[in-house]
Amino acid sequence: MSEIENFHAHVYYDAPKTRAQAEKLCAAAGEKFGVKVGRMHDNPVGPHPRGSCQLTIGVEQFADIVPWLVLNRGALTIFTHAQTGNALKDHTDHVIWLETSSLNVLPFRATGRPSSKRSVTVSGLTATSSRHDATPMIG
């Protein structure tokens, strides 16, 4: 595998419906983590089928920012990919999607009570929050 230079996280939105939410999330990521925040593209650009804003994430920041995006993205879809210098593989094979699950969640609802803890493991690091302290970082 090629060396990963950095990652791009493309925050997808539908203008004007969810543009403000995406803009707020991207601005908060920039302020909290110092990541480079790209322009808001209200129409498809390049291979991206929807409006989007690109976040450039350093390899050393990945384990911190991706769990934060998972917990703060709301209903937004985020397409994340490695930057290795192979644009085709980076946009097809080296990808992570953060979006609403399409799994059959009925088995989880059978108990009638939601789990009180959420955990996310990225690159061997685990972020855990209880339902009581999972206050979103942004409004």
C-alpha positions as CSV (number, residue, x, y, z in Angstrom):
1,M,0.0,0.0,0.0
2,S,1.2,3.5,-0.7
3,E,2.0,5.9,2.0
4,I,-0.9,8.0,3.1
5,E,-0.2,11.8,2.9
6,N,-3.4,12.9,4.5
7,F,-7.1,12.4,4.3
8,H,-10.0,14.3,2.8
9,A,-13.4,14.3,4.4
10,H,-16.1,15.6,2.0
11,V,-19.1,16.8,4.0
12,Y,-22.1,16.4,1.6
13,Y,-25.1,18.6,1.8
14,D,-28.2,19.6,-0.2
15,A,-28.3,23.3,-0.9
16,P,-30.0,25.2,0.5
17,K,-31.7,22.6,2.8
18,T,-28.7,21.4,4.8
19,R,-26.0,23.9,3.7
20,A,-26.0,25.8,7.0
21,Q,-25.6,22.6,9.0
22,A,-22.7,21.5,6.8
23,E,-21.1,25.0,7.0
24,K,-21.4,25.0,10.8
25,L,-19.9,21.5,11.1
26,C,-17.0,22.3,8.8
27,A,-16.3,25.6,10.7
28,A,-16.4,23.8,14.0
29,A,-13.9,21.2,12.7
30,G,-11.6,23.9,11.5
31,E,-11.7,25.7,14.8
32,K,-11.4,22.7,17.1
33,F,-8.8,20.7,15.1
34,G,-7.1,23.3,12.9
35,V,-7.9,21.4,9.7
36,K,-8.0,23.1,6.4
37,V,-11.6,23.9,5.4
38,G,-12.3,24.2,1.7
39,R,-15.0,26.1,-0.2
40,M,-18.7,25.3,0.0
41,H,-19.7,23.8,-3.4
42,D,-23.5,24.0,-3.7
43,N,-23.4,21.8,-6.9
44,P,-21.6,18.6,-7.8
45,V,-17.9,19.1,-8.4
46,G,-15.4,16.5,-9.8
47,P,-16.5,13.0,-8.7
48,H,-18.8,14.3,-5.9
49,P,-22.5,13.9,-6.7
50,R,-23.8,16.5,-4.3
51,G,-22.9,19.8,-2.8
52,S,-19.9,19.4,-0.5
53,C,-17.1,21.0,1.6
54,Q,-13.7,19.4,1.9
55,L,-11.8,19.0,5.1
56,T,-8.1,18.1,4.8
57,I,-7.1,16.0,7.8
58,G,-3.5,15.2,8.7
59,V,-2.6,11.6,9.3
60,E,-1.8,12.4,13.0
61,Q,-5.3,14.0,13.4
62,F,-7.3,11.2,11.9
63,A,-7.9,9.3,15.2
64,D,-9.2,12.5,16.8
65,I,-11.3,14.0,14.2
66,V,-13.1,11.0,12.7
67,P,-14.8,10.0,16.0
68,W,-15.7,13.6,16.5
69,L,-17.3,13.7,13.0
70,V,-19.2,10.5,13.7
71,L,-20.7,12.0,16.9
72,N,-21.4,15.5,15.4
73,R,-22.4,15.0,11.8
74,G,-26.1,14.8,12.5
75,A,-27.8,13.5,9.4
76,L,-25.1,14.7,7.0
77,T,-23.2,12.1,4.9
78,I,-19.4,12.4,5.0
79,F,-17.2,10.7,2.4
80,T,-13.7,10.2,3.7
81,H,-10.7,9.0,1.8
82,A,-7.0,8.6,2.0
83,Q,-4.6,10.7,-0.2
84,T,-1.9,8.3,-1.5
85,G,-1.3,9.8,-5.0
86,N,-3.6,7.3,-6.7
87,A,-6.8,9.3,-7.3
88,L,-8.8,6.3,-8.6
89,K,-8.0,4.0,-5.6
90,D,-8.3,6.9,-3.2
91,H,-11.9,7.5,-4.3
92,T,-12.9,3.9,-4.7
93,D,-10.9,1.5,-2.4
94,H,-9.4,3.8,0.3
95,V,-12.7,5.1,1.5
96,I,-14.8,5.4,4.7
97,W,-18.5,6.5,4.6
98,L,-20.1,8.2,7.6
99,E,-23.8,8.0,7.0
100,T,-27.1,6.7,8.3
101,S,-27.0,2.9,8.6
102,S,-29.2,0.8,6.4
103,L,-28.9,-2.2,8.7
104,N,-31.9,-4.1,10.2
105,V,-31.8,-2.6,13.7
106,L,-34.8,-4.5,15.0
107,P,-32.7,-6.9,17.0
108,F,-31.2,-4.0,18.9
109,R,-34.7,-2.7,19.7
110,A,-35.9,-6.0,21.0
111,T,-34.9,-5.2,24.6
112,G,-37.0,-2.0,24.6
113,R,-34.1,0.1,25.9
114,P,-31.2,1.7,24.0
115,S,-27.6,1.1,24.9
116,S,-26.3,3.7,27.4
117,K,-22.8,3.8,25.9
118,R,-21.5,4.5,22.4
119,S,-18.0,3.5,21.3
120,V,-16.0,4.3,18.2
121,T,-12.7,2.6,17.5
122,V,-10.4,4.2,14.9
123,S,-6.7,3.2,14.4
124,G,-6.7,1.2,17.7
125,L,-8.1,4.2,19.8
126,T,-11.6,4.0,21.3
127,A,-13.8,7.0,22.1
128,T,-16.7,6.2,24.4
129,S,-19.5,8.4,25.6
130,S,-22.5,7.7,27.8
131,R,-26.0,8.9,26.8
132,H,-25.8,11.5,29.6
133,D,-22.5,13.1,28.5
134,A,-22.9,12.8,24.7
135,T,-23.6,16.5,24.3
136,P,-22.8,17.5,20.7
137,M,-19.8,19.8,20.3
138,I,-21.9,22.0,18.0
139,G,-25.5,23.1,18.2
